[in-house]
Amino acid sequence: MNEKYLRSRRRRGRWFHYYRRNGVEKSLGVHGLDPSDPKVKAAYWSEHARWQDMPPNTQTPKAGTFSWGLDIYLSGSDRWARYAKGTKDSRMAIFNRYRKVQGTRPLSSITIDDIEAALYAKGGHGAANELKALKPLFHHLKKLRIISKNPAVGVELDTPPIKGFPTTNAIEIEAFIDRWQIGTRERLIFDLGLFTGAARTDLCRIGRHNIQGNLLTFRRGKSGVETHVPITADLKAVINRTPDIAPAFILTDFGKPYSKEGLGDRYGKAARAAGIESRLHGLRKAFCVYWAENGKTTQEIMAMSGHLSLSEVERYTKAADRKRIIQLIAGAA
């Protein structure tokens, strides 16, 4: 990254480092270090965060504190920059809580025992999510030689197994089809979710612009993985029921694409109206079941669903009522 606001000057044999912008120059507090020292760049990115992302007149945290290190990570980590918006939002909520409680704590005082005790007290999946947020933060600071060891590595957690959303089963598919006829927006959301296997963040934005020959191709918003879904006769029939010129297949009453929250809410209400508790992610799992039953390998299903691990897909394709799900999907369009 380019430190274009960094000003390093050598006077009387000693280096002095400043952040200069809009005619204002502020000491970075790391005088005496060579400009190539990682701590100089770390101090720069911490101050840069004050200008870029924080409210006006926000005070720069004291060097060496947790808040100081957090600013360095948020403004200078390529890994953080690549995260999807949803991941950033959820982790920022975690960071903001830690900043409020531990912001002034010296980084050097944070140990694996401290983190393990705090997460044990929290417990559950929340503790696991916090650990996922903290590990890359401390990893970045270690790479910059700000800390000598990542205190989040080796933390042991007792977390309950992740159940996730259940696969939409045959009874639920049948109930939804009976309640919502072809031509309703609710049925369009259901059919596209079922035949594309797209997560809600992708389902709300895909449209005819994603059609490439006999494939529906899009990059997953969550992971960035490119996904290629075969346009079967069933999916083609559903697409033919959508507007020819539109920013997305599924549109609101105002002719605009749904937000992922809005789309999920619309489907959830439609499912409850059909007497079932189904989520869009359950349709995504049923999509995997469909293709497994039709002879596709786990690797091929990964390419269509955009999953990152074989184990994920394998879990989805072990549904007890696979045969009946296939029969119902075949008649849905």
N, C-alpha and C positions, 0 to 999 in steps of 0.2 A: 504494500500500500504506500501511497505517496504522502509524506509528512510535509505538505506544502506550507504549513503555518509554523513549522519548527525553525527557530533561530538559535544557532549555536555559535558562540564567539569565544575566542581564546584571548585571555588577558593575563599578562604577567605569568605565563606558563600554566594557567588554570582555565578549564573549560566552564562556560556558563551557558545555560540552556533556558529558552523562553518560548512561550506560545504567543505569537503576534498575529492579530487579526483586527481589521477595521481600525487601525491606528492605536490599538490597545495592546500592550505587551505585559505578559504575566510570567513570573518565574515558575519554572516547573519543579523547583525544589530538589533538583538532582545535580547541582553544580559540582564540579570536580571530576565527574565521570567522563570518559571518552565518548564522543558521539555515537560510536558503534556499540556501546554497551546496551543490552536489551532493556535495562531499567530506564534509559533515556526515552526510548520509544514507548515504553509502557506508560511513563509519566505524561508523554505527549498525548497518547490516545485517551487517557483518563481526562485530561483537560479538554480535549476535542469533544468528548461526550457532553460536556457542559454546554458547549455552543450548539451542537447539532440536535441533541435529543431532549434536553432538560428545559424546564421553564426558565425564563429570564431571571438573572441574578441568583441562580442556584449556586450555593457555595461548593467549591471543590473540596471533597473529603480529604482528610489528612492522609498523606502518603503512608502506604503500608497497611491500611485498614481494609476491612472486608468491602466496604462501599467503594473504596478506591480501586481495589482489584476487580470488583464487579463492573465498574465503568470501563476498565481496560478491556475486559472480555466482551462487553456489549458493543464497543466501538471498534475493536481491532481484531476480532476473531472471524476468520473466513467461514468456519464451521457454523457459527451463530448466524452469519449473513445468509447461509444457504437453507436454514430451516424454513418450513412453511409458516404462514402467518398464524395458523391455529396453534402450532407448536410454540411459536414465540409468545403468543398471548398467554397460554397456560403457564409457561415457564416464567414469564415476567411477573405473573401473580405470585409465584413462589419467591422469586428474587425480591420483590417489593416487601414481602413479609420478613424475609431474612434481613433486608437492609434496615427495616424499622427496628428490629430487635438486636441485631448483631453488627450493624453498620460501622460502629466505631471500634470494633474489636480488631486487634492486630492479627494479620494473617498468620504470622509466625506462631501464634498461640493456639491455633485451631488444629486439633489432633483427630486421629481416626476414632479414638474413644469418645470424643465430644460429639462427633457426627453420629456415631452409632447409638449413643445414649439418647440424643435428641430424636432420631428417627424411630427408635424403639418405643419411646414415649408416645409418639404420634401413631404409629402402627398402621396396619392395613395397606391398601393400595396407594394411599396418599403418601406414605413414607417412601414407597418405591418410586413414585413420580418425582419426589423431591431429590432422591438420590440420582436419578437420571439427569436432573437439571444441574446438580452440583458437580458431578464428575467432570464434564467437559469444561466447566468454569475453572476448576482447580488444575485441570490438565493444561489449559492455556497458560495459566500463571506459572506453572512449573516449566513449560517450554521456554518462557521468557526469563527463566532463572530468578523469578521474584520469590518463589518458594522452592524449597529443596525436595519436597515430596508431596504427592497428591494425597491429601488426607481422606479422600472419598474412595480410594482404591482399597479393597479388602474389607469394606464394611459388610457385615452379615445382617440380613433382615429375615424376620419371620413373617412372610406375607402369605395370605390365603391364595389358592390357585385362581387364576383368571378364568372366569366362566365366559365372559363376553356375551354378545347378543345371540340368542338361539337361532338356528336355521329356521326360516319360515317353512313350516311343514305342510304336508299334503292337505290336511283338514283346513288349515288357515288359507292356503291358496284357493281352495274350492270355495270357502266362505266369502273371500274377497271378490272372486269372479262372479258369484251369485248376486252380491250386493251392488257392485259397480259395473255397469254395462259399458261396452265399447262406445266411445264418443264423449265420455265424461273425462274431466281433467284428472280425477282420482285414478281412473283406469289407465290413463296414459302414463302417469307417474309409476304405477304398479308395473305395467308392461315393459316400460323402458328400464326400470330397475331390475326386472327379472331377466330380460334378454341381453342387457349390456353388462350386468354385474358391476356397474359403476357405483362408487361410493357417493354419498350425497353431495360432497363438495365438488365432484366431477359431473354428477348427473344434472346439476342445476345449470351447467354452462356448455355441455356438449350440444352440437347441432349439426346441420348439414355440412358446415365447413370442416367437420372432422371426417367426412366420408372420403376415403381413398380407395377407389376401385370397389372391391368386395369386402373392404375392411372399414371398421370404425376405429380411427386412430386418435388417441389423445394422450397427453402426459398427465399423470396423476398429480393432483395438487398437493397431496400429503408427502409423497416420496420423490416426485419428479420422474418416476419410472414411466417409460413409454409403453402404452397398452394398445394391443391390437385385437379387436373383437370381430369375429366373422359376422358378416351381415347375412344371416340365415333368412329363409323365406318368412319366418315368423317376425323377425326384427324388421325386415323390409316392409312388411305389411303395417307395422306400427309406425315406422318412419313416414310412410305414405299418408298417414293421418295427421301429420304435423304441417305447419305452414311452410310454403316453398321458400320464402325469404324471411328469415327471422334470426336473431342472435343466438337462439337456443331452441331445442325441441320443445321444452316445457316453458310456458309463459304465464305470467300473472294476468289478472283482469286488465291491467294497464299495458299489456304487451311487452313487459320486460322480464328478463330472467329472474328466477327466485334466488334468494340468498340460500345458503345451505341450511340455515336454521328454519327459514320459512318453508322450504321444501319438506324438511323432515317433519315439521309441525303439521303441514297439510296432509302428508301421508299418515301420520300417527292418528289424526282425527278420523280419516277415512277408514283406517283399520279398526278403530274402536266402534265406528258406526256399523262395521261388518261383524262386530261381536268378537273381535280377536285382538291380541296384543302383539302386533307385528311391527318391526322396525325396518327401515330401508336396508340396514346392514344384514338383516335376516334374508332379504331377497338376494343380496350379494353372495351369501353362502349357498342359497338354493341354485344360483347360477353355476357355481362350481360343481354342485351335485349333478346338475344336468349334463355338463360336459364330461364328467367322469363316467357317467352311465353310457354316454355316447362314444366311449373308447379313447378319449383324450388322456395323454399321460399327465402326470403332475406338473412336469416342466411346461407342457403346452398350455395347461390351465393357468399357470403362473404368467405366461406371456399375455393371456387374454384378460386376466384379472388384475395384473400389476402387483401381485403380492411379492414380497421380498424373500420369503422363506418357504421351503418345501413343506415343512412341518405344519405351517398355517393352512395350506391348501389341503394337506392330508387329513387334518382334523375336520375340515368342512365337508369332505366327501365321504364321511363315515355315517351319514344320516341313516336312521333305521328304516325309513319309508322311502328309500330312493326310487324304487320302481313306480310307486304311485305319484311321486312328485313329477317324474318324467312324463307320465301320462297326462297329468293335469297341465303342465307347461305346454305340451304339444297342442292342447286344445284351447289355450288361453287367447291366442291371437285370432 
